[in-house]
Amino acid sequence: MPISLDLLILGGGVQGLALLRELSPDYSALLLDPDPGLSETLHFHGYFSSGWNAAHPLAAESYCRTAEHWRRLLADWGMEYCETAFDAALSPEMVAALCANWREAGIAAAEQVFPAPFAAQDLAAHRSYRFDGDLVFDGATAYCRLRRPWAERMRQGRVLEFSCSGKRIERVLVELDGGECELLPQMLLCACGAGNAGILARLPIPTAEVYAAQLVRPMHMLLMRGPRIPSLSGLLFDLVFVYHPLDRKEGLWILTLNPGEPKFTAGPIDMQRPPPAEPELVCATLDRLAAAIPDFHRLAADCRWSLYVGWKTDAPGPDGEPLLKLAYPRPYHLHDFGLENFLALWPNHWCLATEAAGEAAARVRAMIRPRHRQPRPTAETSPKMVTNRWQRRDLHWRDWAEFAAEIGYSRRHGR
């Protein structure tokens, strides 16, 4: 028998959960995801800027609001987090583009020498700033805490078919609890990250619009752990390093190099298949680190190394350029594609999911009123345990010599 409900949310990552949290008190809702353990959410390195890197003053204010929101949430949950100082070595051109936004958004920036073990005198022309108030926390733990009150409204399943009448979604056939089920939602919210385009392609949306809807790029996370990892997080031009304390008196750096020309892919992708690792990009990351730390090879030899690659989604801004450029007043994207009861969301950062959910909820409340009772669970379910990608047990950790040889760094430098 078909099940009528107010909202069907597709995507069990942080964006789907933020929507569920925002709207569930007022509407009947069901969140559907084929496997939350594979979500982009779990690739999150745990760092959130308070807005200093946003190239538009309104976007900087959005980051500031969101950072304060997450401080309150993490404190209310009793979760450990670090309100960390973040050091940034920026090119003079970047400083010129951003500093007016810092003043307008009220972001404090203290100019000072880039900290050791980095050799500031060996860096290219730059100005170095410290930004207080940025956040570093455990994304998987925060995700699990966020979903706890709404676990009964989350189901593992997938969409089999959409039935539409003109520009309206009437029925959604899903695989749910081991069988098929027909859902009749008043409204459908799509929060699947890189998987959004795959949903769009199955709806009455022109193919050209589907391919223009999102841009997806590989995100390489280079991991180094050991007892001598400095407890610093920062940005070295285009290299982000985020520190996490580990057990056994070890520390972890998650290193991400943002290439000047990211390899964007448009349209639907297979979320079950991660992008392949690019040895050249990994070696470029190591080169950047080695050039900045005089004692790099000794530090590297004291560490164990690993790598994972995941998808990072960047929705286009108003002129079609990716939000990666951070030059837009709203650092997330909402689009209905001309459908009457549909909305897709793309946040530009893990934490911005709550801000995007707030705007989406305002749209939902303007469009529909609560009409249906909350469906009863058809089977007993318990939320699947999830971990950050950088904490998973299937990561292959190597010593420096083995990792450098495997990735081609030793050969590249004749070592």
Summary of the structure (lengths in Angstrom):
residues: 415
radius of gyration: 22.1
end to end distance: 67.1
largest distance: 70.7
contacts: 1345
relative contact order: 0.19
helix: 33%
strand: 31%
